[in-house]
Amino acid sequence: MPDRREERIDATLAVLLEKGLGVTRNVSASGVYFETDVPLTQGAVLSFSLHFDDALGGPLVLKCEAKIVRVEDRGGMLGVGASITNFKFERVHTEVMKEPV
């Protein structure tokens, strides 16, 4: 789309929604497009997280709030375009088990 503000990058990441799952098809600094079987509505506010397991320094979670700008029928799945309104990165802490000395 010519009116996009940010470059889109093709990416396949798990999308954890409040009531289900999805998978990204592309992401940018200001939005995301993903597919899901969770019923969503254009104009709705959405909370979700993306997990980056192979990030430098260890796993990261990107927690987002977004407004759904379009919903498309993709043959049994829904294609969802969402404009990110707020986000926060969180480091996933994994405890390393140590044996007693």
C-alpha positions as CSV (number, residue, x, y, z in Angstrom):
1,M,0.0,0.0,0.0
2,P,1.5,3.4,-1.0
3,D,0.3,5.3,2.1
4,R,2.2,3.1,4.6
5,R,4.4,5.0,7.0
6,E,7.0,2.3,7.7
7,E,8.7,-0.4,5.7
8,R,7.0,-3.8,6.2
9,I,9.3,-6.8,6.9
10,D,8.0,-10.4,6.1
11,A,8.2,-12.3,9.4
12,T,6.6,-15.5,10.8
13,L,6.2,-15.1,14.5
14,A,3.6,-16.5,16.9
15,V,1.0,-14.0,18.0
16,L,-0.4,-14.6,21.5
17,L,-3.9,-13.1,21.7
18,E,-6.1,-12.8,24.7
19,K,-8.4,-15.7,23.4
20,G,-6.2,-17.6,21.0
21,L,-3.2,-17.6,18.6
22,G,-2.2,-16.3,15.3
23,V,0.9,-16.0,13.1
24,T,2.4,-12.8,11.6
25,R,2.9,-12.4,7.9
26,N,4.6,-9.0,8.1
27,V,5.5,-6.4,10.8
28,S,6.7,-2.8,10.9
29,A,7.5,-0.3,13.6
30,S,3.9,0.9,13.5
31,G,1.8,-2.2,12.6
32,V,1.4,-5.9,12.1
33,Y,-0.5,-8.2,9.7
34,F,-1.3,-11.6,11.0
35,E,-3.6,-14.6,10.4
36,T,-5.8,-16.1,13.0
37,D,-9.0,-18.1,13.5
38,V,-10.0,-15.9,16.4
39,P,-13.0,-13.7,15.5
40,L,-11.9,-10.1,15.5
41,T,-13.6,-6.8,14.4
42,Q,-12.3,-3.8,12.5
43,G,-12.0,-0.8,14.8
44,A,-11.6,-3.0,18.0
45,V,-8.7,-2.5,20.4
46,L,-6.5,-5.5,20.6
47,S,-3.8,-6.7,23.1
48,F,-1.3,-9.3,22.0
49,S,2.3,-10.3,22.4
50,L,5.1,-11.5,20.0
51,H,7.8,-13.8,21.2
52,F,11.4,-13.5,20.0
53,D,13.1,-16.6,21.3
54,D,16.5,-16.1,19.4
55,A,17.1,-12.4,20.4
56,L,20.6,-11.3,21.2
57,G,20.9,-11.5,25.0
58,G,18.1,-14.0,25.4
59,P,14.4,-14.3,24.7
60,L,12.3,-11.1,24.4
61,V,8.5,-10.6,24.5
62,L,7.0,-7.6,22.7
63,K,3.6,-6.7,24.4
64,C,1.4,-4.6,22.2
65,E,-1.8,-2.7,22.1
66,A,-3.2,-2.0,18.7
67,K,-6.3,-0.9,16.8
68,I,-7.6,-3.3,14.2
69,V,-7.7,-1.4,10.9
70,R,-8.8,-4.2,8.6
71,V,-10.1,-7.8,8.7
72,E,-10.1,-10.0,5.6
73,D,-11.5,-13.5,4.9
74,R,-8.5,-15.7,4.0
75,G,-10.4,-19.0,3.4
76,G,-11.0,-20.3,6.9
77,M,-8.7,-17.9,8.6
78,L,-8.9,-14.1,9.1
79,G,-6.2,-11.7,7.9
80,V,-5.9,-8.9,10.4
81,G,-4.1,-5.6,9.9
82,A,-3.5,-3.7,13.1
83,S,-1.9,-0.3,13.9
84,I,0.2,-0.5,17.0
85,T,-0.7,2.2,19.5
86,N,1.5,1.2,22.5
87,F,4.3,-1.4,23.0
88,K,6.7,-2.6,25.6
89,F,9.7,-5.0,25.3
90,E,10.2,-7.4,28.2
91,R,13.2,-9.7,28.8
92,V,12.2,-13.3,29.5
93,H,14.1,-14.4,32.5
94,T,15.0,-18.1,32.7
95,E,16.5,-19.4,35.9
96,V,19.7,-21.4,35.5
97,M,19.6,-24.4,37.8
98,K,22.8,-24.8,39.8
99,E,23.7,-27.9,41.7
100,P,24.8,-27.4,45.3
101,V,28.5,-27.1,45.8
